[in-house]
Amino acid sequence: MANKTFIISAPGKVILHGEHAVVHGKVALAVSLNLKTYLRIQPCSDQKVQLNLPNINVHLNWKPAALQFLQSAIDVADVLNPKTASQIQVDQLRRFAGIPEGSTDTASISILCFLYLYSAISASYGQMPSLDILVWSELPIGAGLGSSAAYCVCLAAALLSASGAITCPVPQEKDTTRWNEDELELINKWAFQGEKLIHGNPSGVDNAVGTWGGMLRYHAGKIVPLASVPTLRILLTNTKVSRSTKVLVAGVKDKLNKLPNIIKPVLDSIDAISCECERVLAAIASGIAIDEHYRILEVTFAHRSVTLYCICAESGQIMQYQNLATRCQCNAFNCKAGLTIDHSVNLAPVNLLQDTSPSVVEALKRTLKDLGYDCWETVIGGLGVALHSPSSLHKDIFQLLCDVKNCQ
Amino acid sequence: MANKTFIISAPGKVILHGEHAVVHGKVALAVSLNLKTYLRIQPCSDQKVQLNLPNINVHLNWKPAALQFLQSAIDVADVLNPKTASQIQVDQLRRFAGIPEGSTDTASISILCFLYLYSAISASYGQMPSLDILVWSELPIGAGLGSSAAYCVCLAAALLSASGAITCPVPQEKDTTRWNEDELELINKWAFQGEKLIHGNPSGVDNAVGTWGGMLRYHAGKIVPLASVPTLRILLTNTKVSRSTKVLVAGVKDKLNKLPNIIKPVLDSIDAISCECERVLAAIASGIAIDEHYRILEVTFAHRSVTLYCICAESGQIMQYQNLATRCQCNAFNCKAGLTIDHSVNLAPVNLLQDTSPSVVEALKRTLKDLGYDCWETVIGGLGVALHSPSSLHKDIFQLLCDVKNCQ
């Protein structure tokens, strides 16, 4: 890692298809989102380990010697298969950081996650130099867009690089580089440990998308990255409707138990939607992009909303959203409303934009913003975790990462 | 029939569940609607057969002798199993009535249907006295609510009674009577012949509901009236969105061919929705009306809209409607939006009202009317074809039937 500043990024994720159905053994497709989390790592001259998380107002630093004490509790059994933090370890970290028991706010959890990854990676692969780490994200927190996983992936990549566990492939001027497959595998495993500390029992999909990018198929606990996927323009909307994932998942289960003959076939249809979408995206990625493919994508997106409506309890918001898209003449094949909930408390509908004209997209965005929704015009299917040369970044993002002053 | 005035009514119908799916071998449920067609039949003193259809501005009369000529072309093979009008017979009726070839307007078709039923029933069962027949309907025409079938059922009941083929059970003062099972069977068969003349190849569901009322299960060409059904308050809305049934049916078939793995399970789910609704309505009718039953009814209605959305092409209107119902706080279990299309060109969403408060219903009605929709607060599940004493009718309806002056 030497004496230079490096910038690492990891993408958020969207569940394209299979939300909720995945819990009942059906296929889900998760795709990377071009809203990213950025981590700036640089040496710290005054022998400190510094953590800055400006989005959530965390600015902390520790003496490396104090952190070394934490490593003594880490049991390094197999450096290729990191172990999950035990409750004893988490309690120790909590006491060290002065975080009250039971605190589950984003700041507390983010600090604990950093401390665990720092001490466990140091214990497993070797001491790290004094570091100044800053993490800033474009992703809204708790919106089902994989913000915590992107944080964990960035941290894992930065700390594994700093400890020497993986290489630090220096990107060319104005360029971006990535790690090799084995290194990505290790980043993903450590990021998953961070996710476990944050969520308890995550599926592992979010950190896998953050690591590999592109699209992943998730089925019966198995995560398979797809060979190639096209990047697609989308309009992502956060309706900010608060939802408890736990309550939604329980609602689907209850409906399935009470009305199995009605709900089971809907889950089968959702499974088929995922498979069909996967087939069509693979065809588009391989260059065979015909109108019929986009028409089928449209159908899969339209079905996504209504089948989710079938299995979830309520949907005033989806209906309103769908209606809005229709009113704004965004009902062409490439602009259908969808919905992601996943590990989220908010609804985040997705519109595939593809060839939708800028004026139509602007009209829809204005309408959505007037309703108090956040929306982002972005792309899906891009790269996973990557290392950037500072000059390869958009200057606004670079500026943002530099605005927080170095090693305080 | 003697020398008295009689009033016959037949109800319209709504497809509760299974629309479109029924074409692909799934169960559909049709239910009678308390919007009715009324037929007033009375003797005509000046030896004429008179037909008044004030809704469509038809006021015609013929000399019975002229009509007897038409009967000569009728082949009476089996009086219990009426034959379908041949093209030759239809052409002869058309020439007789001076209706140009190819005229398919409601007035022309209604006149042809009357002339066929009059002459075929006369030929089969005996001459009828001079008659003055007036038919007036509460049902919108061409809205998928079985207006043509209600017309055919009323005509068949009136003409079969007038010819002596069935009895004419005189209702008590302020009362309503019906025919026995065999007589209803005969009314239904003749009404079906009228429907065939109008629609070419109807399913027979509409005339069966008009005859028996209540609810019918239609599956693979077999129509089974259900033993008992509750009457339920609904809000019926005609969004007046023009749709071609032929185009919709072809669209579903096309989708099923192109995406069988996605669409087939949706049809299975619709089938299960029909069966579940049938079970719950039977339970409510038998007196076991628990909250859970109404909750399931709600679910079947919610699923009805979205599964129809899945298999049909488009749905801006359904979504708008559903959204309206939500906005008007009609999203309680007993006020969910649905949709009937059936043999229709219009969308006719249905809301189950049950215990919805009058102020909520009024708010929804006002909103719907402001949008230019027609809506009716009515009930489903009532009686089929019936004979009324004039004093048993609502005085507005009686007045309406009397306003058209007698035998002109």
HADDOCK unambig.tbl for C-alpha pairs under 7 A between the chains (distance, minus, plus):
assign (segid A and resid 261 and name CA) (segid B and resid 269 and name CA) 6.68 0.50 0.50
assign (segid A and resid 261 and name CA) (segid B and resid 272 and name CA) 5.58 0.50 0.50
assign (segid A and resid 262 and name CA) (segid B and resid 269 and name CA) 4.55 0.50 0.50
assign (segid A and resid 262 and name CA) (segid B and resid 272 and name CA) 5.18 0.50 0.50
assign (segid A and resid 262 and name CA) (segid B and resid 273 and name CA) 5.95 0.50 0.50
assign (segid A and resid 263 and name CA) (segid B and resid 269 and name CA) 6.83 0.50 0.50
assign (segid A and resid 265 and name CA) (segid B and resid 265 and name CA) 4.67 0.50 0.50
assign (segid A and resid 265 and name CA) (segid B and resid 266 and name CA) 6.28 0.50 0.50
assign (segid A and resid 265 and name CA) (segid B and resid 268 and name CA) 6.29 0.50 0.50
assign (segid A and resid 265 and name CA) (segid B and resid 269 and name CA) 5.48 0.50 0.50
assign (segid A and resid 266 and name CA) (segid B and resid 265 and name CA) 6.28 0.50 0.50
assign (segid A and resid 266 and name CA) (segid B and resid 266 and name CA) 6.01 0.50 0.50
assign (segid A and resid 266 and name CA) (segid B and resid 269 and name CA) 6.49 0.50 0.50
assign (segid A and resid 268 and name CA) (segid B and resid 265 and name CA) 6.28 0.50 0.50
assign (segid A and resid 269 and name CA) (segid B and resid 261 and name CA) 6.67 0.50 0.50
assign (segid A and resid 269 and name CA) (segid B and resid 262 and name CA) 4.56 0.50 0.50
assign (segid A and resid 269 and name CA) (segid B and resid 263 and name CA) 6.83 0.50 0.50
assign (segid A and resid 269 and name CA) (segid B and resid 265 and name CA) 5.49 0.50 0.50
assign (segid A and resid 269 and name CA) (segid B and resid 266 and name CA) 6.49 0.50 0.50
assign (segid A and resid 272 and name CA) (segid B and resid 261 and name CA) 5.57 0.50 0.50
assign (segid A and resid 272 and name CA) (segid B and resid 262 and name CA) 5.17 0.50 0.50
assign (segid A and resid 273 and name CA) (segid B and resid 262 and name CA) 5.96 0.50 0.50
assign (segid A and resid 303 and name CA) (segid B and resid 310 and name CA) 6.01 0.50 0.50
assign (segid A and resid 306 and name CA) (segid B and resid 306 and name CA) 5.65 0.50 0.50
assign (segid A and resid 306 and name CA) (segid B and resid 310 and name CA) 6.98 0.50 0.50
assign (segid A and resid 310 and name CA) (segid B and resid 303 and name CA) 5.99 0.50 0.50
assign (segid A and resid 310 and name CA) (segid B and resid 306 and name CA) 6.95 0.50 0.50
assign (segid A and resid 316 and name CA) (segid B and resid 323 and name CA) 6.28 0.50 0.50
assign (segid A and resid 316 and name CA) (segid B and resid 326 and name CA) 6.41 0.50 0.50
assign (segid A and resid 319 and name CA) (segid B and resid 319 and name CA) 5.58 0.50 0.50
assign (segid A and resid 319 and name CA) (segid B and resid 323 and name CA) 5.97 0.50 0.50
assign (segid A and resid 320 and name CA) (segid B and resid 323 and name CA) 6.00 0.50 0.50
assign (segid A and resid 323 and name CA) (segid B and resid 316 and name CA) 6.31 0.50 0.50
assign (segid A and resid 323 and name CA) (segid B and resid 319 and name CA) 6.02 0.50 0.50
assign (segid A and resid 323 and name CA) (segid B and resid 320 and name CA) 6.01 0.50 0.50
assign (segid A and resid 326 and name CA) (segid B and resid 316 and name CA) 6.44 0.50 0.50
